Amino acid sequence: MPLAIKRVTLDDLDAVVPLFDAYRRFYSQPTDEARGRRFLEARLLAQESVILLACEDGIAAGFTQLYPMFSSVRTGRLWVLNDLYVSAHARRGGVGRALLDAASDFARADGAVGIVLETTRDNATARALYRAAGWEEADTQWYSLAFAPSALAPHDELVFSYGTLQHVDVQRRLFGRSFVGTADALPGYRMDWLEERDAAAVDASGVVRHPVVQATGDAADRVPGLVLRLSAAELERADAYEAGDYRRVRVRLVSGLEAWLYEAA
């Protein structure tokens, strides 16, 4: 079977995640497939990246991930080829070149004004591949400012919000920041309203009438909402906010993601 390249969907993550984990290990990161899966799921759900997967004889051989960017000078979209990895068993077989060509074909078809990537000066093998594929080496050099991991909150807890946690003012009161949530839906539930809400929660939210979901068992019933990514400390604050009237449980959403849900206690 010839080499095949396809655009990745959530259904392809089982094939991509091991490659992504190997790619991160190449850059001295500890193995963590669960973390990699959450990251890729979030990018795909938010339509923040495009991933292309190469398969040989039905076996995943490599991938590339592109992120969108814009050029003010050229007044158009650019694509950043941020990740490119070929599995050890498939190297020197043209997989890397095929992924590069597929990425440039995608960017061109998307109407972009160009596609860019960055690599180190001492990566002679990669630089030779890029030049052979028609990429031009620029004289300019990218600069970066890295932040220590301790300075960043590990936003690894997914919470499905159908009520007041979606409100920006509530988020800022509880967490000191607002979130960019991802639209999703909860199957097998319907929306209802609490007759009476905990007074402290009413004070915190500024909302008197609070919704609640009830399980119906009917997959046709769906409750729309947002998936929010919280740190462990923020999840504790959400627990305190929802305490008394709600309990936190794990659910699977229409997208296939698993998330925390606050349902009636």
C-alpha positions as a Markdown table, in Angstrom:
| # | Residue | x | y | z |
|---|---|---|---|---|
| 1 | Met | 0.0 | 0.0 | 0.0 |
| 2 | Pro | 1.5 | 3.4 | -1.0 |
| 3 | Leu | 2.1 | 6.2 | 1.5 |
| 4 | Ala | -1.1 | 8.0 | 2.4 |
| 5 | Ile | -1.5 | 11.3 | 4.1 |
| 6 | Lys | -4.7 | 12.6 | 5.7 |
| 7 | Arg | -5.9 | 15.4 | 7.8 |
| 8 | Val | -6.4 | 14.3 | 11.4 |
| 9 | Thr | -9.8 | 14.3 | 13.2 |
| 10 | Leu | -10.5 | 13.3 | 16.8 |
| 11 | Asp | -11.0 | 9.7 | 15.6 |
| 12 | Asp | -7.4 | 9.5 | 14.6 |
| 13 | Leu | -5.8 | 10.5 | 17.9 |
| 14 | Asp | -5.0 | 6.9 | 18.9 |
| 15 | Ala | -2.6 | 6.8 | 15.9 |
| 16 | Val | -1.2 | 10.3 | 16.4 |
| 17 | Val | -0.7 | 10.4 | 20.2 |
| 18 | Pro | 2.3 | 7.9 | 20.3 |
| 19 | Leu | 4.0 | 9.9 | 17.5 |
| 20 | Phe | 3.4 | 13.2 | 19.3 |
| 21 | Asp | 4.8 | 11.7 | 22.6 |
| 22 | Ala | 7.9 | 10.5 | 20.7 |
| 23 | Tyr | 8.3 | 14.0 | 19.2 |
| 24 | Arg | 8.2 | 15.6 | 22.6 |
| 25 | Arg | 10.6 | 13.1 | 24.0 |
| 26 | Phe | 13.0 | 14.0 | 21.2 |
| 27 | Tyr | 13.0 | 17.5 | 22.6 |
| 28 | Ser | 13.8 | 16.2 | 26.1 |
| 29 | Gln | 10.3 | 16.2 | 27.5 |
| 30 | Pro | 9.1 | 13.3 | 29.8 |
| 31 | Thr | 6.8 | 10.8 | 28.2 |
| 32 | Asp | 3.1 | 11.6 | 28.9 |
| 33 | Glu | 0.7 | 10.4 | 26.4 |
| 34 | Ala | -2.3 | 11.5 | 28.4 |
| 35 | Arg | -1.0 | 15.0 | 28.5 |
| 36 | Gly | -0.3 | 14.9 | 24.8 |
| 37 | Arg | -3.8 | 13.6 | 24.0 |
| 38 | Arg | -5.5 | 16.4 | 26.0 |
| 39 | Phe | -3.3 | 19.0 | 24.2 |
| 40 | Leu | -4.2 | 17.7 | 20.8 |
| 41 | Glu | -7.9 | 17.3 | 21.6 |
| 42 | Ala | -8.0 | 20.9 | 22.7 |
| 43 | Arg | -6.3 | 22.2 | 19.6 |
| 44 | Leu | -8.6 | 20.2 | 17.3 |
| 45 | Leu | -11.8 | 21.1 | 19.1 |
| 46 | Ala | -10.9 | 24.8 | 19.1 |
| 47 | Gln | -9.8 | 24.5 | 15.4 |
| 48 | Glu | -6.4 | 26.0 | 16.5 |
| 49 | Ser | -4.3 | 23.6 | 14.5 |
| 50 | Val | -4.2 | 21.3 | 11.5 |
| 51 | Ile | -2.5 | 17.9 | 11.9 |
| 52 | Leu | -1.5 | 15.8 | 8.9 |
| 53 | Leu | -0.8 | 12.1 | 9.4 |
| 54 | Ala | 1.3 | 9.9 | 7.1 |
| 55 | Cys | 0.6 | 6.1 | 7.1 |
| 56 | Glu | 2.5 | 3.4 | 5.3 |
| 57 | Asp | 0.7 | 0.1 | 4.9 |
| 58 | Gly | -1.9 | 1.4 | 7.3 |
| 59 | Ile | 0.8 | 2.0 | 10.0 |
| 60 | Ala | 1.3 | 5.6 | 11.3 |
| 61 | Ala | 4.7 | 6.7 | 10.1 |
| 62 | Gly | 4.8 | 10.5 | 10.9 |
| 63 | Phe | 2.9 | 13.7 | 11.4 |
| 64 | Thr | 3.1 | 17.4 | 11.0 |
| 65 | Gln | 1.1 | 20.0 | 12.9 |
| 66 | Leu | 0.4 | 23.5 | 11.6 |
| 67 | Tyr | -0.7 | 26.6 | 13.5 |
| 68 | Pro | -2.4 | 29.6 | 11.8 |
| 69 | Met | -0.7 | 33.1 | 11.9 |
| 70 | Phe | -1.2 | 36.3 | 10.0 |
| 71 | Ser | 1.3 | 38.6 | 8.2 |
| 72 | Ser | 0.6 | 42.3 | 8.6 |
| 73 | Val | 3.1 | 43.2 | 5.8 |
| 74 | Arg | 1.6 | 40.8 | 3.3 |
| 75 | Thr | -2.0 | 41.3 | 4.7 |
| 76 | Gly | -2.8 | 37.6 | 4.6 |
| 77 | Arg | -2.8 | 34.3 | 6.5 |
| 78 | Leu | 0.5 | 32.4 | 7.2 |
| 79 | Trp | 0.8 | 28.8 | 8.4 |
| 80 | Val | 3.5 | 27.9 | 10.9 |
| 81 | Leu | 4.8 | 24.3 | 10.5 |
| 82 | Asn | 5.5 | 23.9 | 14.1 |
| 83 | Asp | 5.9 | 20.1 | 14.5 |
| 84 | Leu | 7.3 | 17.5 | 12.1 |
| 85 | Tyr | 8.2 | 14.0 | 13.2 |
| 86 | Val | 8.9 | 10.7 | 11.4 |
| 87 | Ser | 8.9 | 7.4 | 13.3 |
| 88 | Ala | 12.2 | 5.6 | 13.4 |
| 89 | His | 11.0 | 2.7 | 11.3 |
| 90 | Ala | 9.9 | 5.0 | 8.5 |
| 91 | Arg | 12.9 | 7.3 | 8.2 |
| 92 | Arg | 14.9 | 7.7 | 4.9 |
| 93 | Gly | 11.8 | 6.6 | 3.0 |
| 94 | Gly | 10.5 | 10.0 | 1.9 |
| 95 | Val | 7.9 | 10.4 | 4.6 |
| 96 | Gly | 9.3 | 13.7 | 5.8 |
| 97 | Arg | 9.4 | 15.1 | 2.3 |
| 98 | Ala | 5.8 | 13.9 | 1.7 |
| 99 | Leu | 4.6 | 15.6 | 4.9 |
| 100 | Leu | 6.4 | 18.9 | 3.9 |
| 101 | Asp | 4.8 | 18.8 | 0.5 |
| 102 | Ala | 1.3 | 18.0 | 1.9 |
| 103 | Ala | 1.7 | 20.9 | 4.4 |
| 104 | Ser | 2.6 | 23.4 | 1.6 |
| 105 | Asp | -0.3 | 22.0 | -0.6 |
| 106 | Phe | -2.7 | 22.5 | 2.3 |
| 107 | Ala | -1.5 | 26.1 | 3.0 |
| 108 | Arg | -1.7 | 27.0 | -0.7 |
| 109 | Ala | -5.2 | 25.6 | -1.0 |
| 110 | Asp | -6.2 | 27.5 | 2.1 |
| 111 | Gly | -5.3 | 30.8 | 0.4 |
| 112 | Ala | -2.4 | 31.5 | 2.6 |
| 113 | Val | 0.4 | 33.9 | 1.5 |
| 114 | Gly | 3.0 | 31.5 | 2.7 |
| 115 | Ile | 4.2 | 28.8 | 5.2 |
| 116 | Val | 7.1 | 29.1 | 7.6 |
| 117 | Leu | 9.1 | 26.9 | 10.0 |
| 118 | Glu | 12.1 | 27.2 | 12.2 |
| 119 | Thr | 14.9 | 24.9 | 13.0 |
| 120 | Thr | 18.4 | 25.1 | 14.6 |
| 121 | Arg | 21.5 | 26.0 | 12.5 |
| 122 | Asp | 23.2 | 22.7 | 13.5 |
| 123 | Asn | 20.3 | 20.5 | 12.3 |
| 124 | Ala | 22.0 | 19.8 | 8.9 |
| 125 | Thr | 19.8 | 16.9 | 8.0 |
| 126 | Ala | 16.6 | 18.9 | 8.5 |
| 127 | Arg | 18.0 | 21.9 | 6.7 |
| 128 | Ala | 19.0 | 19.8 | 3.7 |
| 129 | Leu | 15.4 | 18.3 | 3.5 |
| 130 | Tyr | 13.8 | 21.7 | 3.6 |
| 131 | Arg | 16.1 | 23.1 | 0.9 |
| 132 | Ala | 15.4 | 20.1 | -1.3 |
| 133 | Ala | 11.7 | 20.6 | -0.9 |
| 134 | Gly | 12.1 | 24.2 | -2.2 |
| 135 | Trp | 12.0 | 26.1 | 1.1 |
| 136 | Glu | 14.2 | 29.2 | 1.3 |
| 137 | Glu | 16.5 | 29.9 | 4.3 |
| 138 | Ala | 15.9 | 33.4 | 5.6 |
| 139 | Asp | 18.7 | 35.6 | 7.0 |
| 140 | Thr | 16.4 | 36.7 | 9.8 |
| 141 | Gln | 16.4 | 34.9 | 13.1 |
| 142 | Trp | 13.4 | 34.3 | 15.4 |
| 143 | Tyr | 13.7 | 35.3 | 19.0 |
| 144 | Ser | 11.9 | 33.7 | 21.9 |
| 145 | Leu | 11.1 | 34.4 | 25.5 |
| 146 | Ala | 10.5 | 31.2 | 27.5 |
| 147 | Phe | 8.6 | 31.0 | 30.7 |
| 148 | Ala | 9.5 | 28.6 | 33.5 |
| 149 | Pro | 6.9 | 25.8 | 34.0 |
| 150 | Ser | 6.4 | 26.9 | 37.6 |
| 151 | Ala | 5.2 | 30.2 | 36.3 |
| 152 | Leu | 2.3 | 28.6 | 34.4 |
| 153 | Ala | -0.7 | 26.9 | 35.9 |
| 154 | Pro | -1.2 | 23.4 | 34.5 |
| 155 | His | -4.8 | 23.8 | 33.2 |
| 156 | Asp | -5.5 | 20.1 | 33.0 |
| 157 | Glu | -9.0 | 19.8 | 34.4 |
| 158 | Leu | -11.8 | 19.9 | 31.9 |
| 159 | Val | -15.2 | 21.2 | 33.3 |
| 160 | Phe | -18.4 | 21.3 | 31.3 |
| 161 | Ser | -20.3 | 24.4 | 32.2 |
| 162 | Tyr | -23.9 | 24.9 | 31.2 |
| 163 | Gly | -24.6 | 27.6 | 33.8 |
| 164 | Thr | -23.1 | 30.5 | 35.6 |
| 165 | Leu | -19.5 | 29.3 | 35.3 |
| 166 | Gln | -19.7 | 30.4 | 31.7 |
| 167 | His | -20.2 | 34.0 | 32.8 |
| 168 | Val | -17.1 | 36.1 | 32.5 |
| 169 | Asp | -17.9 | 38.2 | 35.6 |
| 170 | Val | -18.4 | 35.0 | 37.6 |
| 171 | Gln | -15.1 | 33.6 | 36.3 |
| 172 | Arg | -13.2 | 36.7 | 37.3 |
| 173 | Arg | -14.7 | 36.8 | 40.8 |
| 174 | Leu | -13.9 | 33.1 | 41.4 |
| 175 | Phe | -10.6 | 32.6 | 39.5 |
| 176 | Gly | -9.2 | 36.1 | 38.9 |
| 177 | Arg | -9.3 | 35.5 | 35.1 |
| 178 | Ser | -11.7 | 34.7 | 32.3 |
| 179 | Phe | -11.6 | 31.6 | 30.0 |
| 180 | Val | -12.0 | 31.0 | 26.3 |
| 181 | Gly | -14.3 | 27.9 | 26.4 |
| 182 | Thr | -14.9 | 25.4 | 23.6 |
| 183 | Ala | -18.5 | 24.8 | 22.6 |
| 184 | Asp | -19.8 | 21.2 | 23.3 |
| 185 | Ala | -22.9 | 19.5 | 24.5 |
| 186 | Leu | -24.0 | 16.9 | 27.1 |
| 187 | Pro | -26.0 | 14.0 | 25.8 |
| 188 | Gly | -28.7 | 12.2 | 27.8 |
| 189 | Tyr | -29.6 | 15.2 | 30.0 |
| 190 | Arg | -32.1 | 18.1 | 30.1 |
| 191 | Met | -31.9 | 21.5 | 31.7 |
| 192 | Asp | -33.9 | 22.4 | 34.7 |
| 193 | Trp | -33.7 | 25.1 | 37.4 |
| 194 | Leu | -33.0 | 25.0 | 41.1 |
| 195 | Glu | -35.9 | 26.2 | 43.2 |
| 196 | Glu | -33.5 | 27.8 | 45.7 |
| 197 | Arg | -29.7 | 28.4 | 45.5 |
| 198 | Asp | -27.2 | 28.6 | 48.3 |
| 199 | Ala | -27.0 | 32.2 | 49.4 |
| 200 | Ala | -23.2 | 32.4 | 49.2 |
| 201 | Ala | -23.3 | 31.2 | 45.6 |
| 202 | Val | -25.9 | 33.8 | 44.8 |
| 203 | Asp | -23.6 | 36.5 | 46.3 |
| 204 | Ala | -20.6 | 35.1 | 44.4 |
| 205 | Ser | -22.4 | 34.9 | 41.0 |
| 206 | Gly | -24.8 | 37.8 | 41.3 |
| 207 | Val | -27.4 | 35.5 | 39.7 |
| 208 | Val | -30.5 | 34.4 | 41.7 |
| 209 | Arg | -31.8 | 31.7 | 39.3 |
| 210 | His | -29.3 | 28.9 | 38.7 |
| 211 | Pro | -29.7 | 26.0 | 36.2 |
| 212 | Val | -29.3 | 22.4 | 36.9 |
| 213 | Val | -29.2 | 19.3 | 34.7 |
| 214 | Gln | -31.1 | 16.1 | 35.1 |
| 215 | Ala | -30.2 | 12.7 | 33.5 |
| 216 | Thr | -32.9 | 11.4 | 31.2 |
| 217 | Gly | -31.2 | 8.4 | 29.6 |
| 218 | Asp | -32.3 | 9.6 | 26.2 |
| 219 | Ala | -29.3 | 10.2 | 23.9 |
| 220 | Ala | -31.5 | 12.6 | 21.9 |
| 221 | Asp | -31.6 | 15.0 | 24.8 |
| 222 | Arg | -28.7 | 17.4 | 24.8 |
| 223 | Val | -27.6 | 20.4 | 27.0 |
| 224 | Pro | -25.3 | 22.9 | 25.3 |
| 225 | Gly | -22.5 | 24.5 | 27.1 |
| 226 | Leu | -18.7 | 25.2 | 27.2 |
| 227 | Val | -15.7 | 23.1 | 28.1 |
| 228 | Leu | -13.4 | 25.1 | 30.4 |
| 229 | Arg | -9.8 | 24.1 | 31.2 |
| 230 | Leu | -9.1 | 24.8 | 34.9 |
| 231 | Ser | -6.0 | 24.2 | 37.1 |
| 232 | Ala | -6.3 | 21.9 | 40.1 |
| 233 | Ala | -6.5 | 24.9 | 42.4 |
| 234 | Glu | -9.2 | 26.5 | 40.3 |
| 235 | Leu | -11.2 | 23.3 | 40.3 |
| 236 | Glu | -11.2 | 23.4 | 44.2 |
| 237 | Arg | -12.6 | 27.0 | 44.0 |
| 238 | Ala | -15.3 | 25.7 | 41.6 |
| 239 | Asp | -16.1 | 22.9 | 44.1 |
| 240 | Ala | -16.5 | 25.4 | 46.9 |
| 241 | Tyr | -18.7 | 27.6 | 44.7 |
| 242 | Glu | -21.0 | 24.7 | 43.7 |
| 243 | Ala | -20.9 | 23.0 | 47.2 |
| 244 | Gly | -24.3 | 22.2 | 48.8 |
| 245 | Asp | -26.5 | 22.3 | 45.7 |
| 246 | Tyr | -24.3 | 20.4 | 43.2 |
| 247 | Arg | -21.9 | 17.4 | 43.1 |
| 248 | Arg | -19.1 | 16.9 | 40.7 |
| 249 | Val | -19.2 | 13.8 | 38.4 |
| 250 | Arg | -17.4 | 12.6 | 35.3 |
| 251 | Val | -19.3 | 12.6 | 32.0 |
| 252 | Arg | -18.6 | 12.0 | 28.3 |
| 253 | Leu | -19.6 | 14.8 | 26.0 |
| 254 | Val | -20.9 | 14.8 | 22.4 |
| 255 | Ser | -17.3 | 15.6 | 21.2 |
| 256 | Gly | -16.0 | 12.4 | 22.9 |
| 257 | Leu | -14.2 | 14.4 | 25.6 |
| 258 | Glu | -14.5 | 13.4 | 29.2 |
| 259 | Ala | -15.1 | 16.3 | 31.6 |
| 260 | Trp | -16.3 | 17.1 | 35.1 |
| 261 | Leu | -19.9 | 18.1 | 35.4 |
| 262 | Tyr | -21.8 | 19.7 | 38.3 |
| 263 | Glu | -25.1 | 18.0 | 38.6 |
| 264 | Ala | -27.8 | 18.2 | 41.4 |
| 265 | Ala | -26.5 | 16.9 | 44.7 |
